[in-house]
Amino acid sequence: MKLATERFDAAFFQRYYANPATRVANREDQARLAALMGGIARYCGFEVRRLLDAGCGVGWLRTPLKRQFRGLEYVGLEVSDYLCRKHGWVQGSLTTFVDARGFDLVVCHDVLQYLPDREAARAIGALARLSRGLLYFSVLTAEDWKHTADTSRTDPGVHLRTTDWYQRRLRRHFRHLGFGMFARRSHTPLLWALEKIWQ
């Protein structure tokens, strides 16, 4: 298998992001996702001034997230040589990235399926270390591949783990608020019983 820095080249992003016939996402999807993050953060009383987009890819979340959170300091972290040269992202891996200040919101969208089990577990620990309050987390699971994903457009070269594998590790650090949004366990947003997902 190619190294991550080589695998995520111009051809990869052309296929999965640029070409309308084969892409798996578009800018409108990302704008809706940013609006969701902004709405949940505000509803739960979280102020977001500093944000890490871990595995930021082509950066489609950057502008809509800056619209959601005024004065936002956005840090894009990316492993791809190609994208770091093109967009100026911070190059690095979530498993080794260090930032002493931490972030009010960490976004990790469709990244961990590219890591083997041990690295993915370490990455979840890194998410907990880097987040001061909120996490947005989504990942392709074995159940998604079987029941939900459009497999004709979704990259098959990934590690498919069960939903339970991720939940067990996320529960150690976070409370699930719904729709992929999590709060650090040290924070207890005021939510009614039926607004909560799992604790």
Biotite code that builds the C-alpha atoms (Angstrom):
import biotite.structure as struc

atoms = struc.array([
    struc.Atom([0.000, 0.000, 0.000], chain_id="A", res_id=1, res_name="MET", atom_name="CA", element="C"),
    struc.Atom([1.254, 3.506, -0.809], chain_id="A", res_id=2, res_name="LYS", atom_name="CA", element="C"),
    struc.Atom([2.349, 5.789, 1.995], chain_id="A", res_id=3, res_name="LEU", atom_name="CA", element="C"),
    struc.Atom([-0.401, 8.230, 2.970], chain_id="A", res_id=4, res_name="ALA", atom_name="CA", element="C"),
    struc.Atom([1.626, 11.170, 1.703], chain_id="A", res_id=5, res_name="THR", atom_name="CA", element="C"),
    struc.Atom([1.792, 9.481, -1.725], chain_id="A", res_id=6, res_name="GLU", atom_name="CA", element="C"),
    struc.Atom([-1.679, 7.955, -1.802], chain_id="A", res_id=7, res_name="ARG", atom_name="CA", element="C"),
    struc.Atom([-3.526, 11.222, -1.313], chain_id="A", res_id=8, res_name="PHE", atom_name="CA", element="C"),
    struc.Atom([-2.264, 12.796, -4.515], chain_id="A", res_id=9, res_name="ASP", atom_name="CA", element="C"),
    struc.Atom([-3.878, 14.990, -7.162], chain_id="A", res_id=10, res_name="ALA", atom_name="CA", element="C"),
    struc.Atom([-5.584, 11.988, -8.829], chain_id="A", res_id=11, res_name="ALA", atom_name="CA", element="C"),
    struc.Atom([-7.210, 10.921, -5.540], chain_id="A", res_id=12, res_name="PHE", atom_name="CA", element="C"),
    struc.Atom([-8.759, 14.345, -4.934], chain_id="A", res_id=13, res_name="PHE", atom_name="CA", element="C"),
    struc.Atom([-9.734, 14.721, -8.577], chain_id="A", res_id=14, res_name="GLN", atom_name="CA", element="C"),
    struc.Atom([-11.727, 11.495, -8.379], chain_id="A", res_id=15, res_name="ARG", atom_name="CA", element="C"),
    struc.Atom([-13.385, 11.860, -4.964], chain_id="A", res_id=16, res_name="TYR", atom_name="CA", element="C"),
    struc.Atom([-13.855, 15.645, -4.837], chain_id="A", res_id=17, res_name="TYR", atom_name="CA", element="C"),
    struc.Atom([-13.443, 17.435, -8.180], chain_id="A", res_id=18, res_name="ALA", atom_name="CA", element="C"),
    struc.Atom([-15.112, 15.186, -10.768], chain_id="A", res_id=19, res_name="ASN", atom_name="CA", element="C"),
    struc.Atom([-18.942, 15.468, -10.499], chain_id="A", res_id=20, res_name="PRO", atom_name="CA", element="C"),
    struc.Atom([-19.325, 11.975, -11.996], chain_id="A", res_id=21, res_name="ALA", atom_name="CA", element="C"),
    struc.Atom([-17.249, 10.247, -9.307], chain_id="A", res_id=22, res_name="THR", atom_name="CA", element="C"),
    struc.Atom([-17.060, 12.588, -6.306], chain_id="A", res_id=23, res_name="ARG", atom_name="CA", element="C"),
    struc.Atom([-18.409, 11.515, -2.957], chain_id="A", res_id=24, res_name="VAL", atom_name="CA", element="C"),
    struc.Atom([-19.046, 15.018, -1.547], chain_id="A", res_id=25, res_name="ALA", atom_name="CA", element="C"),
    struc.Atom([-19.506, 18.622, -2.659], chain_id="A", res_id=26, res_name="ASN", atom_name="CA", element="C"),
    struc.Atom([-19.292, 22.137, -1.241], chain_id="A", res_id=27, res_name="ARG", atom_name="CA", element="C"),
    struc.Atom([-23.003, 22.292, -0.464], chain_id="A", res_id=28, res_name="GLU", atom_name="CA", element="C"),
    struc.Atom([-22.740, 19.167, 1.720], chain_id="A", res_id=29, res_name="ASP", atom_name="CA", element="C"),
    struc.Atom([-19.885, 20.759, 3.645], chain_id="A", res_id=30, res_name="GLN", atom_name="CA", element="C"),
    struc.Atom([-21.765, 24.047, 4.132], chain_id="A", res_id=31, res_name="ALA", atom_name="CA", element="C"),
    struc.Atom([-24.709, 22.137, 5.651], chain_id="A", res_id=32, res_name="ARG", atom_name="CA", element="C"),
    struc.Atom([-22.311, 20.226, 7.891], chain_id="A", res_id=33, res_name="LEU", atom_name="CA", element="C"),
    struc.Atom([-20.690, 23.447, 9.106], chain_id="A", res_id=34, res_name="ALA", atom_name="CA", element="C"),
    struc.Atom([-24.139, 24.896, 9.845], chain_id="A", res_id=35, res_name="ALA", atom_name="CA", element="C"),
    struc.Atom([-24.956, 21.782, 11.891], chain_id="A", res_id=36, res_name="LEU", atom_name="CA", element="C"),
    struc.Atom([-21.755, 22.158, 13.932], chain_id="A", res_id=37, res_name="MET", atom_name="CA", element="C"),
    struc.Atom([-22.416, 25.840, 14.500], chain_id="A", res_id=38, res_name="GLY", atom_name="CA", element="C"),
    struc.Atom([-26.013, 25.267, 15.549], chain_id="A", res_id=39, res_name="GLY", atom_name="CA", element="C"),
    struc.Atom([-25.207, 22.511, 18.033], chain_id="A", res_id=40, res_name="ILE", atom_name="CA", element="C"),
    struc.Atom([-22.268, 24.439, 19.504], chain_id="A", res_id=41, res_name="ALA", atom_name="CA", element="C"),
    struc.Atom([-24.433, 27.523, 20.076], chain_id="A", res_id=42, res_name="ARG", atom_name="CA", element="C"),
    struc.Atom([-27.392, 25.525, 21.383], chain_id="A", res_id=43, res_name="TYR", atom_name="CA", element="C"),
    struc.Atom([-25.159, 23.790, 23.927], chain_id="A", res_id=44, res_name="CYS", atom_name="CA", element="C"),
    struc.Atom([-23.489, 27.051, 24.971], chain_id="A", res_id=45, res_name="GLY", atom_name="CA", element="C"),
    struc.Atom([-19.994, 26.437, 23.582], chain_id="A", res_id=46, res_name="PHE", atom_name="CA", element="C"),
    struc.Atom([-17.921, 29.368, 22.343], chain_id="A", res_id=47, res_name="GLU", atom_name="CA", element="C"),
    struc.Atom([-15.667, 28.332, 19.485], chain_id="A", res_id=48, res_name="VAL", atom_name="CA", element="C"),
    struc.Atom([-12.705, 30.612, 18.843], chain_id="A", res_id=49, res_name="ARG", atom_name="CA", element="C"),
    struc.Atom([-10.048, 28.070, 17.846], chain_id="A", res_id=50, res_name="ARG", atom_name="CA", element="C"),
    struc.Atom([-10.726, 25.047, 15.611], chain_id="A", res_id=51, res_name="LEU", atom_name="CA", element="C"),
    struc.Atom([-8.643, 22.149, 14.315], chain_id="A", res_id=52, res_name="LEU", atom_name="CA", element="C"),
    struc.Atom([-9.797, 20.478, 11.096], chain_id="A", res_id=53, res_name="ASP", atom_name="CA", element="C"),
    struc.Atom([-7.879, 17.196, 11.342], chain_id="A", res_id=54, res_name="ALA", atom_name="CA", element="C"),
    struc.Atom([-7.591, 15.726, 7.862], chain_id="A", res_id=55, res_name="GLY", atom_name="CA", element="C"),
    struc.Atom([-8.945, 18.904, 6.270], chain_id="A", res_id=56, res_name="CYS", atom_name="CA", element="C"),
    struc.Atom([-8.494, 17.632, 2.713], chain_id="A", res_id=57, res_name="GLY", atom_name="CA", element="C"),
    struc.Atom([-9.439, 20.180, 0.066], chain_id="A", res_id=58, res_name="VAL", atom_name="CA", element="C"),
    struc.Atom([-10.595, 22.601, 2.779], chain_id="A", res_id=59, res_name="GLY", atom_name="CA", element="C"),
    struc.Atom([-14.260, 22.875, 1.851], chain_id="A", res_id=60, res_name="TRP", atom_name="CA", element="C"),
    struc.Atom([-15.222, 23.271, 5.519], chain_id="A", res_id=61, res_name="LEU", atom_name="CA", element="C"),
    struc.Atom([-12.938, 26.249, 6.153], chain_id="A", res_id=62, res_name="ARG", atom_name="CA", element="C"),
    struc.Atom([-15.070, 29.081, 4.728], chain_id="A", res_id=63, res_name="THR", atom_name="CA", element="C"),
    struc.Atom([-18.462, 27.867, 6.038], chain_id="A", res_id=64, res_name="PRO", atom_name="CA", element="C"),
    struc.Atom([-16.967, 27.227, 9.494], chain_id="A", res_id=65, res_name="LEU", atom_name="CA", element="C"),
    struc.Atom([-15.550, 30.764, 9.540], chain_id="A", res_id=66, res_name="LYS", atom_name="CA", element="C"),
    struc.Atom([-19.052, 32.011, 8.737], chain_id="A", res_id=67, res_name="ARG", atom_name="CA", element="C"),
    struc.Atom([-20.442, 30.020, 11.680], chain_id="A", res_id=68, res_name="GLN", atom_name="CA", element="C"),
    struc.Atom([-17.859, 31.179, 14.225], chain_id="A", res_id=69, res_name="PHE", atom_name="CA", element="C"),
    struc.Atom([-16.855, 34.854, 14.014], chain_id="A", res_id=70, res_name="ARG", atom_name="CA", element="C"),
    struc.Atom([-13.159, 35.583, 14.453], chain_id="A", res_id=71, res_name="GLY", atom_name="CA", element="C"),
    struc.Atom([-12.348, 31.876, 14.228], chain_id="A", res_id=72, res_name="LEU", atom_name="CA", element="C"),
    struc.Atom([-8.726, 30.741, 14.201], chain_id="A", res_id=73, res_name="GLU", atom_name="CA", element="C"),
    struc.Atom([-8.848, 27.788, 11.799], chain_id="A", res_id=74, res_name="TYR", atom_name="CA", element="C"),
    struc.Atom([-5.989, 25.266, 11.677], chain_id="A", res_id=75, res_name="VAL", atom_name="CA", element="C"),
    struc.Atom([-6.042, 22.740, 8.847], chain_id="A", res_id=76, res_name="GLY", atom_name="CA", element="C"),
    struc.Atom([-4.026, 19.569, 9.470], chain_id="A", res_id=77, res_name="LEU", atom_name="CA", element="C"),
    struc.Atom([-3.371, 17.297, 6.515], chain_id="A", res_id=78, res_name="GLU", atom_name="CA", element="C"),
    struc.Atom([-1.058, 14.394, 5.669], chain_id="A", res_id=79, res_name="VAL", atom_name="CA", element="C"),
    struc.Atom([-1.149, 14.877, 1.868], chain_id="A", res_id=80, res_name="SER", atom_name="CA", element="C"),
    struc.Atom([1.994, 16.466, 0.407], chain_id="A", res_id=81, res_name="ASP", atom_name="CA", element="C"),
    struc.Atom([-0.046, 17.577, -2.591], chain_id="A", res_id=82, res_name="TYR", atom_name="CA", element="C"),
    struc.Atom([-2.694, 19.422, -0.573], chain_id="A", res_id=83, res_name="LEU", atom_name="CA", element="C"),
    struc.Atom([-0.231, 20.981, 1.853], chain_id="A", res_id=84, res_name="CYS", atom_name="CA", element="C"),
    struc.Atom([1.718, 22.436, -1.064], chain_id="A", res_id=85, res_name="ARG", atom_name="CA", element="C"),
    struc.Atom([-1.473, 23.613, -2.766], chain_id="A", res_id=86, res_name="LYS", atom_name="CA", element="C"),
    struc.Atom([-3.320, 25.077, 0.237], chain_id="A", res_id=87, res_name="HIS", atom_name="CA", element="C"),
    struc.Atom([-0.652, 25.686, 2.872], chain_id="A", res_id=88, res_name="GLY", atom_name="CA", element="C"),
    struc.Atom([-2.109, 23.336, 5.484], chain_id="A", res_id=89, res_name="TRP", atom_name="CA", element="C"),
    struc.Atom([-0.064, 22.190, 8.461], chain_id="A", res_id=90, res_name="VAL", atom_name="CA", element="C"),
    struc.Atom([1.417, 18.888, 7.340], chain_id="A", res_id=91, res_name="GLN", atom_name="CA", element="C"),
    struc.Atom([1.253, 16.061, 9.837], chain_id="A", res_id=92, res_name="GLY", atom_name="CA", element="C"),
    struc.Atom([-0.621, 13.129, 11.279], chain_id="A", res_id=93, res_name="SER", atom_name="CA", element="C"),
    struc.Atom([-3.255, 13.315, 13.983], chain_id="A", res_id=94, res_name="LEU", atom_name="CA", element="C"),
    struc.Atom([-1.372, 10.616, 15.904], chain_id="A", res_id=95, res_name="THR", atom_name="CA", element="C"),
    struc.Atom([1.717, 12.830, 16.314], chain_id="A", res_id=96, res_name="THR", atom_name="CA", element="C"),
    struc.Atom([0.357, 16.387, 16.080], chain_id="A", res_id=97, res_name="PHE", atom_name="CA", element="C"),
    struc.Atom([0.944, 18.457, 19.216], chain_id="A", res_id=98, res_name="VAL", atom_name="CA", element="C"),
    struc.Atom([-0.607, 21.799, 20.178], chain_id="A", res_id=99, res_name="ASP", atom_name="CA", element="C"),
    struc.Atom([-0.290, 22.963, 23.764], chain_id="A", res_id=100, res_name="ALA", atom_name="CA", element="C"),
    struc.Atom([-3.168, 25.460, 23.520], chain_id="A", res_id=101, res_name="ARG", atom_name="CA", element="C"),
    struc.Atom([-5.801, 22.993, 22.407], chain_id="A", res_id=102, res_name="GLY", atom_name="CA", element="C"),
    struc.Atom([-8.942, 23.728, 20.407], chain_id="A", res_id=103, res_name="PHE", atom_name="CA", element="C"),
    struc.Atom([-12.534, 24.606, 21.303], chain_id="A", res_id=104, res_name="ASP", atom_name="CA", element="C"),
    struc.Atom([-13.726, 22.352, 18.483], chain_id="A", res_id=105, res_name="LEU", atom_name="CA", element="C"),
    struc.Atom([-11.852, 19.556, 16.730], chain_id="A", res_id=106, res_name="VAL", atom_name="CA", element="C"),
    struc.Atom([-13.273, 18.282, 13.438], chain_id="A", res_id=107, res_name="VAL", atom_name="CA", element="C"),
    struc.Atom([-12.314, 14.787, 12.283], chain_id="A", res_id=108, res_name="CYS", atom_name="CA", element="C"),
    struc.Atom([-14.441, 13.987, 9.238], chain_id="A", res_id=109, res_name="HIS", atom_name="CA", element="C"),
    struc.Atom([-13.906, 10.701, 7.370], chain_id="A", res_id=110, res_name="ASP", atom_name="CA", element="C"),
    struc.Atom([-10.256, 10.281, 8.354], chain_id="A", res_id=111, res_name="VAL", atom_name="CA", element="C"),
    struc.Atom([-9.800, 7.381, 10.770], chain_id="A", res_id=112, res_name="LEU", atom_name="CA", element="C"),
    struc.Atom([-10.908, 4.688, 8.321], chain_id="A", res_id=113, res_name="GLN", atom_name="CA", element="C"),
    struc.Atom([-7.542, 5.245, 6.616], chain_id="A", res_id=114, res_name="TYR", atom_name="CA", element="C"),
    struc.Atom([-5.622, 4.224, 9.748], chain_id="A", res_id=115, res_name="LEU", atom_name="CA", element="C"),
    struc.Atom([-4.988, 0.661, 10.991], chain_id="A", res_id=116, res_name="PRO", atom_name="CA", element="C"),
    struc.Atom([-6.457, -0.261, 14.374], chain_id="A", res_id=117, res_name="ASP", atom_name="CA", element="C"),
    struc.Atom([-3.555, 0.729, 16.604], chain_id="A", res_id=118, res_name="ARG", atom_name="CA", element="C"),
    struc.Atom([-3.079, 4.112, 14.915], chain_id="A", res_id=119, res_name="GLU", atom_name="CA", element="C"),
    struc.Atom([-6.825, 4.783, 14.886], chain_id="A", res_id=120, res_name="ALA", atom_name="CA", element="C"),
    struc.Atom([-7.004, 4.121, 18.632], chain_id="A", res_id=121, res_name="ALA", atom_name="CA", element="C"),
    struc.Atom([-4.064, 6.492, 19.176], chain_id="A", res_id=122, res_name="ARG", atom_name="CA", element="C"),
    struc.Atom([-5.802, 9.101, 17.019], chain_id="A", res_id=123, res_name="ALA", atom_name="CA", element="C"),
    struc.Atom([-8.921, 8.965, 19.225], chain_id="A", res_id=124, res_name="ILE", atom_name="CA", element="C"),
    struc.Atom([-6.658, 9.590, 22.221], chain_id="A", res_id=125, res_name="GLY", atom_name="CA", element="C"),
    struc.Atom([-5.179, 12.560, 20.334], chain_id="A", res_id=126, res_name="ALA", atom_name="CA", element="C"),
    struc.Atom([-8.661, 13.935, 19.645], chain_id="A", res_id=127, res_name="LEU", atom_name="CA", element="C"),
    struc.Atom([-9.353, 13.860, 23.388], chain_id="A", res_id=128, res_name="ALA", atom_name="CA", element="C"),
    struc.Atom([-6.036, 15.548, 24.138], chain_id="A", res_id=129, res_name="ARG", atom_name="CA", element="C"),
    struc.Atom([-6.555, 18.297, 21.558], chain_id="A", res_id=130, res_name="LEU", atom_name="CA", element="C"),
    struc.Atom([-10.219, 19.098, 22.235], chain_id="A", res_id=131, res_name="SER", atom_name="CA", element="C"),
    struc.Atom([-10.969, 21.545, 25.039], chain_id="A", res_id=132, res_name="ARG", atom_name="CA", element="C"),
    struc.Atom([-14.701, 21.209, 24.561], chain_id="A", res_id=133, res_name="GLY", atom_name="CA", element="C"),
    struc.Atom([-16.258, 19.850, 21.385], chain_id="A", res_id=134, res_name="LEU", atom_name="CA", element="C"),
    struc.Atom([-15.507, 17.216, 18.778], chain_id="A", res_id=135, res_name="LEU", atom_name="CA", element="C"),
    struc.Atom([-17.201, 16.567, 15.453], chain_id="A", res_id=136, res_name="TYR", atom_name="CA", element="C"),
    struc.Atom([-16.394, 12.989, 14.473], chain_id="A", res_id=137, res_name="PHE", atom_name="CA", element="C"),
    struc.Atom([-17.550, 10.881, 11.558], chain_id="A", res_id=138, res_name="SER", atom_name="CA", element="C"),
    struc.Atom([-16.035, 7.782, 10.034], chain_id="A", res_id=139, res_name="VAL", atom_name="CA", element="C"),
    struc.Atom([-17.007, 5.076, 7.571], chain_id="A", res_id=140, res_name="LEU", atom_name="CA", element="C"),
    struc.Atom([-17.848, 1.925, 9.540], chain_id="A", res_id=141, res_name="THR", atom_name="CA", element="C"),
    struc.Atom([-18.414, -1.669, 8.467], chain_id="A", res_id=142, res_name="ALA", atom_name="CA", element="C"),
    struc.Atom([-22.155, -1.130, 8.940], chain_id="A", res_id=143, res_name="GLU", atom_name="CA", element="C"),
    struc.Atom([-22.078, 2.014, 6.779], chain_id="A", res_id=144, res_name="ASP", atom_name="CA", element="C"),
    struc.Atom([-20.268, 0.172, 3.997], chain_id="A", res_id=145, res_name="TRP", atom_name="CA", element="C"),
    struc.Atom([-22.872, -2.579, 4.061], chain_id="A", res_id=146, res_name="LYS", atom_name="CA", element="C"),
    struc.Atom([-26.044, -0.519, 4.451], chain_id="A", res_id=147, res_name="HIS", atom_name="CA", element="C"),
    struc.Atom([-25.523, 3.209, 3.766], chain_id="A", res_id=148, res_name="THR", atom_name="CA", element="C"),
    struc.Atom([-22.527, 4.191, 1.636], chain_id="A", res_id=149, res_name="ALA", atom_name="CA", element="C"),
    struc.Atom([-22.642, 4.586, -2.120], chain_id="A", res_id=150, res_name="ASP", atom_name="CA", element="C"),
    struc.Atom([-19.905, 2.025, -2.734], chain_id="A", res_id=151, res_name="THR", atom_name="CA", element="C"),
    struc.Atom([-19.555, 3.068, -6.372], chain_id="A", res_id=152, res_name="SER", atom_name="CA", element="C"),
    struc.Atom([-18.201, 6.457, -5.206], chain_id="A", res_id=153, res_name="ARG", atom_name="CA", element="C"),
    struc.Atom([-16.680, 5.640, -1.817], chain_id="A", res_id=154, res_name="THR", atom_name="CA", element="C"),
    struc.Atom([-12.993, 4.746, -1.526], chain_id="A", res_id=155, res_name="ASP", atom_name="CA", element="C"),
    struc.Atom([-12.801, 0.990, -0.759], chain_id="A", res_id=156, res_name="PRO", atom_name="CA", element="C"),
    struc.Atom([-9.143, 1.082, 0.341], chain_id="A", res_id=157, res_name="GLY", atom_name="CA", element="C"),
    struc.Atom([-9.929, 1.616, 4.026], chain_id="A", res_id=158, res_name="VAL", atom_name="CA", element="C"),
    struc.Atom([-10.076, -0.199, 7.371], chain_id="A", res_id=159, res_name="HIS", atom_name="CA", element="C"),
    struc.Atom([-13.691, -1.080, 8.114], chain_id="A", res_id=160, res_name="LEU", atom_name="CA", element="C"),
    struc.Atom([-14.340, -1.343, 11.855], chain_id="A", res_id=161, res_name="ARG", atom_name="CA", element="C"),
    struc.Atom([-17.635, -1.717, 13.676], chain_id="A", res_id=162, res_name="THR", atom_name="CA", element="C"),
    struc.Atom([-19.557, 1.192, 15.131], chain_id="A", res_id=163, res_name="THR", atom_name="CA", element="C"),
    struc.Atom([-19.061, -0.370, 18.569], chain_id="A", res_id=164, res_name="ASP", atom_name="CA", element="C"),
    struc.Atom([-15.261, -0.273, 18.132], chain_id="A", res_id=165, res_name="TRP", atom_name="CA", element="C"),
    struc.Atom([-15.407, 3.522, 17.831], chain_id="A", res_id=166, res_name="TYR", atom_name="CA", element="C"),
    struc.Atom([-18.100, 4.048, 20.461], chain_id="A", res_id=167, res_name="GLN", atom_name="CA", element="C"),
    struc.Atom([-16.180, 2.147, 23.130], chain_id="A", res_id=168, res_name="ARG", atom_name="CA", element="C"),
    struc.Atom([-13.115, 4.336, 22.635], chain_id="A", res_id=169, res_name="ARG", atom_name="CA", element="C"),
    struc.Atom([-14.962, 7.636, 22.265], chain_id="A", res_id=170, res_name="LEU", atom_name="CA", element="C"),
    struc.Atom([-17.020, 7.015, 25.430], chain_id="A", res_id=171, res_name="ARG", atom_name="CA", element="C"),
    struc.Atom([-13.869, 7.164, 27.547], chain_id="A", res_id=172, res_name="ARG", atom_name="CA", element="C"),
    struc.Atom([-13.455, 10.851, 26.761], chain_id="A", res_id=173, res_name="HIS", atom_name="CA", element="C"),
    struc.Atom([-16.680, 12.244, 25.284], chain_id="A", res_id=174, res_name="PHE", atom_name="CA", element="C"),
    struc.Atom([-20.462, 12.504, 25.640], chain_id="A", res_id=175, res_name="ARG", atom_name="CA", element="C"),
    struc.Atom([-22.380, 12.044, 22.392], chain_id="A", res_id=176, res_name="HIS", atom_name="CA", element="C"),
    struc.Atom([-24.633, 15.020, 21.653], chain_id="A", res_id=177, res_name="LEU", atom_name="CA", element="C"),
    struc.Atom([-25.986, 13.629, 18.374], chain_id="A", res_id=178, res_name="GLY", atom_name="CA", element="C"),
    struc.Atom([-25.272, 14.047, 14.652], chain_id="A", res_id=179, res_name="PHE", atom_name="CA", element="C"),
    struc.Atom([-21.574, 13.322, 15.170], chain_id="A", res_id=180, res_name="GLY", atom_name="CA", element="C"),
    struc.Atom([-21.086, 16.055, 17.781], chain_id="A", res_id=181, res_name="MET", atom_name="CA", element="C"),
    struc.Atom([-19.425, 15.171, 21.083], chain_id="A", res_id=182, res_name="PHE", atom_name="CA", element="C"),
    struc.Atom([-18.575, 17.111, 24.254], chain_id="A", res_id=183, res_name="ALA", atom_name="CA", element="C"),
    struc.Atom([-15.650, 16.388, 26.542], chain_id="A", res_id=184, res_name="ARG", atom_name="CA", element="C"),
    struc.Atom([-16.800, 14.434, 29.601], chain_id="A", res_id=185, res_name="ARG", atom_name="CA", element="C"),
    struc.Atom([-15.688, 17.348, 31.774], chain_id="A", res_id=186, res_name="SER", atom_name="CA", element="C"),
    struc.Atom([-18.486, 19.409, 30.159], chain_id="A", res_id=187, res_name="HIS", atom_name="CA", element="C"),
    struc.Atom([-22.148, 18.690, 30.818], chain_id="A", res_id=188, res_name="THR", atom_name="CA", element="C"),
    struc.Atom([-24.354, 20.668, 28.408], chain_id="A", res_id=189, res_name="PRO", atom_name="CA", element="C"),
    struc.Atom([-27.924, 21.115, 29.638], chain_id="A", res_id=190, res_name="LEU", atom_name="CA", element="C"),
    struc.Atom([-29.915, 18.617, 27.598], chain_id="A", res_id=191, res_name="LEU", atom_name="CA", element="C"),
    struc.Atom([-33.290, 17.021, 28.211], chain_id="A", res_id=192, res_name="TRP", atom_name="CA", element="C"),
    struc.Atom([-33.366, 13.236, 28.533], chain_id="A", res_id=193, res_name="ALA", atom_name="CA", element="C"),
    struc.Atom([-34.582, 12.577, 24.999], chain_id="A", res_id=194, res_name="LEU", atom_name="CA", element="C"),
    struc.Atom([-32.058, 15.003, 23.512], chain_id="A", res_id=195, res_name="GLU", atom_name="CA", element="C"),
    struc.Atom([-29.234, 12.751, 24.700], chain_id="A", res_id=196, res_name="LYS", atom_name="CA", element="C"),
    struc.Atom([-27.944, 9.911, 22.550], chain_id="A", res_id=197, res_name="ILE", atom_name="CA", element="C"),
    struc.Atom([-25.647, 7.688, 24.601], chain_id="A", res_id=198, res_name="TRP", atom_name="CA", element="C"),
    struc.Atom([-23.431, 8.487, 27.550], chain_id="A", res_id=199, res_name="GLN", atom_name="CA", element="C"),
])
